[in-house]
Amino acid sequence: YVLDSNLNITGSVLDMGRGERIYSVRFIEDKAYLVTFRQTDPFYVLDLKDPANPQLKGELKIPGYSAYLHQLDTNLILGVGKEDSNVKLSLFDVSNPQNPIEVSKFSIKNSFWTEVEGNHHAFMMDAKHKIFFIPAEGKGYIFSYSDNTLKEVKTIEKINAKRALYINDTLFIIGNDNIVAIDQNTWELKNTFKL
């Protein structure tokens, strides 16, 4: 539903995901990307140019669900969620709103949960290096999304990873008891700092 400043309904898109729950929504310019879930993961593209007449432009049904959506590039949306009890990453190409495509996916085996699903602060992206970070099951995962392909670049284990940040070309992964510094040009460990 689209509401005006008095909270009156001015427009709506109905009959999406009947019997399903909304898991995530991301608004980018005049588009909205929405995921519902019950057994499959419908990924919807909504056109919001005319608030009085919002339109469903495209739909893609895939297994699993995405609980968090993040724009990586102009026409590239990342979904973070779950499939078959493992953390699943999906890369959606939305360059054609009528035909969104899952161009790449990655399943983190034996990782049943990531904090990103419920807390966007756990996600970190560095557009310069075309990478993003997520914590899962105590490990810190760094993924590349260049060439519209998800690729695991580095995994930091035994840190109980919580957050990440970068300064210039150094990526810092923060855990419960230490901070790990990684060179983003070589992906080699630079230093470890005990807390």
C-alpha positions as CSV (number, residue, x, y, z in Angstrom):
1,Y,0.0,0.0,0.0
2,V,1.1,3.6,-0.7
3,L,-0.1,6.1,1.9
4,D,-0.3,9.9,1.7
5,S,0.8,12.3,4.5
6,N,-2.6,11.8,6.2
7,L,-2.1,8.0,6.0
8,N,-4.8,7.6,3.4
9,I,-4.3,4.8,0.9
10,T,-3.5,6.3,-2.5
11,G,-2.3,3.2,-4.3
12,S,-1.7,-0.5,-3.9
13,V,-0.3,-3.6,-5.5
14,L,-2.3,-6.7,-4.4
15,D,-2.2,-10.4,-4.8
16,M,1.5,-10.9,-4.3
17,G,2.7,-13.9,-2.3
18,R,-0.7,-15.1,-1.1
19,G,-0.3,-17.1,2.1
20,E,3.3,-16.0,2.5
21,R,5.1,-13.7,4.8
22,I,7.1,-10.6,3.8
23,Y,10.8,-11.3,4.7
24,S,12.6,-8.3,3.3
25,V,12.0,-5.1,1.3
26,R,14.5,-2.6,-0.2
27,F,13.5,0.8,-1.7
28,I,15.9,2.2,-4.3
29,E,14.9,5.3,-6.2
30,D,11.5,4.6,-7.8
31,K,11.7,0.8,-7.3
32,A,11.0,-1.5,-4.5
33,Y,12.4,-5.0,-4.2
34,L,10.3,-7.4,-2.0
35,V,10.8,-11.0,-0.9
36,T,8.1,-13.2,0.5
37,F,8.5,-16.8,1.7
38,R,6.6,-19.9,2.5
39,Q,8.2,-22.7,0.4
40,T,9.9,-20.8,-2.4
41,D,11.4,-17.3,-2.4
42,P,9.4,-15.0,-4.7
43,F,11.6,-11.9,-5.5
44,Y,9.4,-9.1,-6.7
45,V,10.2,-5.8,-8.5
46,L,7.7,-3.0,-8.0
47,D,7.6,0.3,-9.9
48,L,6.7,3.2,-7.6
49,K,7.1,6.1,-10.1
50,D,3.4,6.9,-9.8
51,P,2.4,6.6,-6.1
52,A,-1.2,6.4,-7.1
53,N,-0.6,3.5,-9.4
54,P,2.3,1.3,-8.2
55,Q,2.9,-1.7,-10.4
56,L,4.3,-5.2,-10.1
57,K,6.9,-5.2,-12.9
58,G,8.7,-8.6,-12.4
59,E,8.8,-11.7,-10.3
60,L,11.3,-14.5,-9.8
61,K,10.7,-17.7,-7.8
62,I,13.7,-19.6,-6.4
63,P,14.2,-22.0,-3.5
64,G,14.9,-20.6,0.0
65,Y,14.4,-17.0,1.1
66,S,16.3,-13.7,1.5
67,A,15.8,-12.0,4.8
68,Y,18.1,-9.1,3.9
69,L,18.5,-7.2,0.6
70,H,21.4,-4.9,-0.3
71,Q,22.1,-2.9,-3.5
72,L,25.7,-3.7,-4.6
73,D,25.6,-1.9,-7.9
74,T,23.0,0.0,-10.1
75,N,21.3,-3.2,-11.3
76,L,22.7,-5.7,-8.8
77,I,20.9,-6.7,-5.6
78,L,22.3,-9.1,-3.0
79,G,19.9,-11.3,-1.0
80,V,21.1,-12.9,2.3
81,G,19.0,-15.7,3.7
82,K,18.7,-19.4,3.9
83,E,18.1,-22.5,1.8
84,D,18.2,-26.1,3.0
85,S,19.3,-24.9,6.5
86,N,22.4,-23.2,5.2
87,V,23.1,-19.5,4.8
88,K,22.4,-18.6,1.1
89,L,23.6,-15.6,-0.8
90,S,21.8,-14.7,-4.0
91,L,22.9,-12.1,-6.6
92,F,19.9,-10.7,-8.6
93,D,20.3,-8.8,-11.8
94,V,17.5,-6.3,-12.0
95,S,18.6,-4.4,-15.2
96,N,15.3,-5.6,-16.8
97,P,12.6,-5.1,-14.1
98,Q,10.2,-7.3,-16.0
99,N,12.7,-10.2,-15.8
100,P,14.8,-10.3,-12.7
101,I,17.5,-13.0,-12.8
102,E,19.4,-14.8,-10.1
103,V,22.8,-14.6,-11.8
104,S,24.8,-16.2,-9.0
105,K,24.3,-17.9,-5.7
106,F,26.5,-19.3,-2.9
107,S,25.6,-21.6,-0.1
108,I,27.8,-21.4,3.1
109,K,27.8,-25.1,4.1
110,N,27.3,-25.9,7.8
111,S,26.4,-22.3,8.5
112,F,22.9,-22.2,9.8
113,W,22.5,-18.5,10.6
114,T,24.0,-15.1,10.0
115,E,23.3,-12.0,12.1
116,V,22.8,-10.1,8.9
117,E,19.3,-11.7,8.6
118,G,18.2,-9.6,11.6
119,N,20.7,-6.9,11.9
120,H,22.0,-4.8,8.9
121,H,25.0,-3.6,11.0
122,A,26.6,-7.0,10.7
123,F,26.8,-6.5,6.9
124,M,29.7,-4.5,5.4
125,M,30.4,-3.6,1.7
126,D,33.5,-2.1,0.0
127,A,32.6,-0.9,-3.5
128,K,36.2,-0.1,-4.4
129,H,37.3,-3.7,-4.0
130,K,33.8,-5.1,-5.0
131,I,33.6,-7.2,-1.8
132,F,31.3,-7.6,1.2
133,F,31.6,-9.2,4.6
134,I,29.1,-11.3,6.6
135,P,29.6,-13.1,9.9
136,A,28.2,-16.7,10.1
137,E,28.7,-19.4,12.8
138,G,31.6,-17.4,14.4
139,K,33.5,-17.1,11.1
140,G,34.1,-13.9,9.1
141,Y,33.4,-14.4,5.3
142,I,34.6,-12.1,2.6
143,F,32.9,-12.4,-0.8
144,S,33.7,-10.8,-4.1
145,Y,30.9,-9.9,-6.5
146,S,32.9,-8.8,-9.5
147,D,31.7,-10.0,-13.0
148,N,28.2,-10.6,-11.4
149,T,29.6,-13.8,-9.7
150,L,29.7,-14.5,-6.0
151,K,33.1,-15.9,-5.0
152,E,34.5,-16.6,-1.5
153,V,37.7,-14.6,-1.2
154,K,38.7,-15.2,2.4
155,T,37.4,-16.9,5.5
156,I,38.6,-15.9,9.0
157,E,38.1,-18.7,11.5
158,K,38.2,-18.9,15.3
159,I,37.5,-15.2,15.8
160,N,33.7,-15.2,16.6
161,A,33.4,-12.5,14.0
162,K,30.8,-9.8,14.7
163,R,31.6,-6.8,12.4
164,A,34.0,-5.5,9.8
165,L,35.2,-2.1,8.6
166,Y,37.8,-0.9,6.2
167,I,40.3,2.0,6.2
168,N,42.1,2.6,2.9
169,D,43.1,-0.9,1.7
170,T,43.0,-2.7,5.1
171,L,39.9,-4.7,6.2
172,F,39.4,-5.1,9.9
173,I,37.3,-8.0,11.2
174,I,36.2,-7.5,14.8
175,G,35.6,-10.5,17.0
176,N,34.8,-11.0,20.7
177,D,38.5,-11.0,21.8
178,N,40.5,-9.8,18.9
179,I,40.7,-7.7,15.7
180,V,42.2,-9.1,12.5
181,A,43.7,-6.8,9.9
182,I,43.8,-8.0,6.2
183,D,45.5,-6.5,3.2
184,Q,42.7,-6.0,0.6
185,N,45.2,-6.1,-2.3
186,T,46.7,-9.5,-1.4
187,W,44.1,-10.8,1.0
188,E,46.9,-11.8,3.3
189,L,46.8,-11.4,7.1
190,K,48.6,-8.2,8.2
191,N,48.1,-8.3,12.0
192,T,46.0,-9.5,14.9
193,F,45.2,-7.3,17.8
194,K,44.1,-8.8,21.1
195,L,41.3,-7.0,23.0
